[in-house]
Each structure stands twice: as structure tokens, then as C-alpha cells.
């Protein structure tokens, strides 16, 4: 039994897309699961009524698996995270996360202001010991299976130690969310040799060799679309949040751009191409967990439609049921322990 | 009249692809231009004879526009740049660049070891004043016109000042090679606001505002495939060589990967898709100039076939005829002068 709190007011198409997404999710999930719609209750209730009286009438029976949680404030896409946190303590984001901190919810999903969600998640849920800053893990579709890329935007200027932490938590992500045993980790660089890369990457390479993780060595940009490198399939790609975010947005924008080029070149029907591109469409993918906080906080794309929200709720449920956050905490503690042991070794 | 020196021994398919590429180029270019094939003359001569006696017999008349220049040593793809430079002073790379330094050639093209080519170009041709390190400018196909991305791999850990230098030389590239008047420059970051990005990017943003360049502000990964941002079309994208190289290799690998996915999804004929993808195929694009050296050094993909070599020779010719290197030197000197003026201002 899981209760997923959804930021009903978050995202470009809220609350219509969020409420519709919640209904789609409940229709697919087992009866024991519920969705908590957090936001301005009057607005949310009106949206539910409208959808169930109209295009989603077939889902009327799901109404009693929706719980309304009042939150009078709304954080906008342009609010500064720190200002939003201090100035809007009764926002749907903070209230939704607080439910979880108080044990009244199992997971949180939002398509709202990402910066605010990261700050609020770290503040309300807390961070695991041994982690400097949480990271966002995003799935990149590949010719093989999807790879987890992290950090894909929560951090910039990551140190070598932080890159190793990303490797640890990315490993847990691949195990718990993708069911991959002993996941392989590649360190994103500009050449496969250990001495290639910037200062942080070169140092991280050495630390990863001693980390006990299933480290493949460096991987390059070209290995990501293929999902493997010369040394085998890749499950996790570790990089600085600056690089990860640039890559993610580049990939997101490429699919519609290429679709236009091909449709023109082939004279093919756009619908057929759209189907082929669905796998590349991030707005459809649901959500990326914020990794390293004590709990479940799923970041969805601001442009999420009902399908994307539905998928994000499923991701939240999986994260909660697999107890990913607990596993992340344990894995980070192992890293801290091994580092302490090394640091404490006699100097001479 | 231009003389382009081609590293006949450089690249995975040399000397067959290089010699064939030289012949294809000469067939297209005006009669006054010549190609200097630099390498082991006996091997090169045998390759010419073989091609002209066989599949390229139609081009036999071009033989006298090919000049053979002897260079006994060959730098391999795995040679370390510094070792190659010291240990193989008679390599095709060093000999080809030396021709230009001595005024006996106008441009140099190689599909060989990129690291060695960068080191040899800086050493033999020299660097322009005011430039810490040369950068590689690469064209990225977009839904609009191609954008110049630099640095795409010559540097890592670039400082804010270096990013500004990349902006200056990228502007010259767009003017001279692409014929774009007053090119726009975007600084690659993870948000469009000036305060978004890592430390070097944030500082570079402020320096670019005062640079006199046509600075658009920050651009994001998603703006590149589209070729424009909210503030208009983009001609030049400035980034650290680590980020640029990761993006470039990611983009290169994506085209064949996606082609496979679509061909499968659409059941379309592979040939039609390949035609559509030709524009995305870097192996076909020719070459990327190493910017900041005193002369013309064009870096081609190691997997270049004859068409790519032909295109690289055309790029070399255009760079030589537009006097791009001279313009880069002048633009960098302006940057140094304006900085000196600022630094020299009375402190109180």
C-alpha cells in the first residue's frame, strides 16, 4: 500500500494535466494505492469534477482513491528557490513533502519549479549522511537499454568525491528502479584512457577504481546513444551536473528537430514518425528521482502532460516500494566508512 | 592560387582514402589549386597509380596537380603527442606543417592523430598573441543553419578568459567560413539567466557583456539542435572543450543509432533514411579548423573517407583564401588591447 503525494499545482499544464495524470495512474495501479492531490483544494476539486463529468467519465469510480490536501500557496516557475521556501511555507510543494516527512505519505511527485523542489526536498526530507548534495538521475534511451545519467542538473562544479557519490547512488538507482544486478558504472570523459579528462574527472577515475563499484572506466559521449562501450554494456553514466544538464536538454530537443527533418526527407506520415520518436520523448518519460534525500522526490518535466504525470507516479511508487532511499543511505555510509578507514591509516 | 598540404598517411583509411579524396577535390576545384601529398612517397605513388589505373581512371588528367612531398615517418593513432613530436620530426604531420611555416604551402589537412596535430600545429606554426591555447571549432547541423561549437575538444578546464577568447575566434570563423555578418554568440550554460552555470561560465558571461561581441547571453543544450534561442538565431556556441567534446561525440553517435531505430519502426528503405541522415553524418563533413594557430590546420575525423577528405580540403582552401588566421590574430589583439586598457586604468 502506497500513498503518492502529487503537487497538483506544479507544471505548465496544471492542475488539469496533474489531476488527469493521477486518474490515469490509479486506473493502472492496484486498488491499494492512493494519490494525494496537494494544492488549492477548491481549484483541484473543480478540476476533478470537470474531468469526471466529461472526457474522463469512465474513471468516475476512482474518485475515492484521490485524497485532497489543502495548500494555499503556489510556487511559480520563476520563483527563486530560497525565496519560495521562506516566503511560501504553505505551498503545494512544501506541504506535499512535509506529509512524507511526517509519515503520512510515501512519495512526492512534482512537475513544478525544479530548483524549488530540490531545495525543498533537501530541507524538508533531509539529506543522507556522507552526501554533499543530492543529484538528479535521468534515464537516457539508447539503442540497448536506457542508461542512468547523473547528475543531470542538480549540481555544477562537482568535485571528484561528489562524482564518486553519484556513482554510488546511481548504482542503487539501477538496481532498485531498473532491476539490474551489479550495475556497471562509466565515468563520462573525453577519452577512454584514465589520464583523459578535466581535473575532477581524472581524480574521480582513480577513486572509482578503489570504490568497490562495478567501474567500467571512462566512457565517451558516443557510448551513450549506443548504451555500451568497448568494455561492455553501460548501466550508469556519471558526470558533473553541468555536463549532464547540457546533454539532457540537447537530447530532448533533438528528437522533435530530427523528426521534422526526416518527415520532410521521407515524405512519411508524421504519425508513424511520432510513434517511432515516442521512446525519445522526455515529456512522456515521467520523472527523475532526486537522489540523496531521505525519501522519495520525483522531478517531472514542466511540460508534462497526463501520460507523463501518470508515469512519474509509477516511478514514485517503484522508488517507494523498492526502498531505494534507504539503500542509497546505506551505500553512501559504506563509502564514508571505507574513506574513514583509508584516512585513518598510519601515515608512516 | 592555393597549395593545400594533405597528410597522406593520416587516418584509418589512409593512404587510399586520402589520395582518392585529393583527386575528388582537384576535380571540383579551379585549375590553379594544387594538393601536396605528404608521406612515404613510394607508398603514395603506388596508391595514385593504382587508383588512376582503376576506379578513378577518369581523373588521370589531375595527376600533375598532385605534388609528392617525402616524409619517412608516420605518427600512429596511439602515439602520445609529445613523444610523436620529439621522436618523429620527419613525420608527414610535422613535414606538412613545416611547408606552411616556410611559405611553401597555404594550408594543412590531416585525419591522423588529433592530439599530435594540435601539438604539432601550435609548435610548428606558432600561436597568436593573446591566446592561451588553440581551440577546435566544429559545425553542428541544426534545424536552421549549422552552428559553430567551440571549443569542441582541444581544451579542458577552460577559464572565463579562455571562454571569451573562444567567442572572439568563433566569431571570426562564422564570418570567414560561413559568411555570416556580425555573428551572434551564445554561452552554453544550464539556464538562460546570467547567474546560471558553473564558476567559469558565470564569470565569462560578465566578460562577454563587455566584450563588444554580438553576445546573446546564455544558451542551453536544447537551443543547439534548433539553431536558435528565445533571443534569436545562434551562430556561435562557446563552451569548455570537455563539454563540447562530449556533445560532439554524443551527436555523432546518435545519427546512426536513431537511423537504426527509425528504419525498424517505419520499415522504410534504409537508403532513403541514409540520405536524410547524410546531413548529420560527421564523417562526411570534412574538417574542423584548429583556431588560434598562425596558419591553417584542419582536423578531420579519423574515419574520413574520400568524400570527407575532399570536403576537408575545401574547408582548408576557404580558410586560406578568407585569411581567417590573420583575422583571428587581429581579433585576439583587440581583446588584449581592451583588457590592457582596463587593467591600466588608474586604481583611485
Interface residues (C-beta under 8 A of the other chain):
Chain A: X142 X143 X153 X156 X157 X188 X189 X190 X197 X198 X199 X201 X220 X221 X222 X223 X224 X225 X226 X239 X240 X241 X242 X243 X245 X246 X247 X248 X249 X250 X251 X252 X253 X254 X257 X258 X260 X261 X262 X265 X266 X268 X272 X273 X275 X276 X279 X280
Chain B: X142 X143 X153 X156 X157 X188 X189 X190 X197 X198 X199 X201 X220 X221 X222 X223 X224 X225 X226 X239 X240 X241 X242 X243 X245 X246 X247 X248 X249 X250 X251 X252 X253 X254 X257 X258 X260 X261 X262 X265 X266 X268 X272 X273 X275 X276 X279 X280
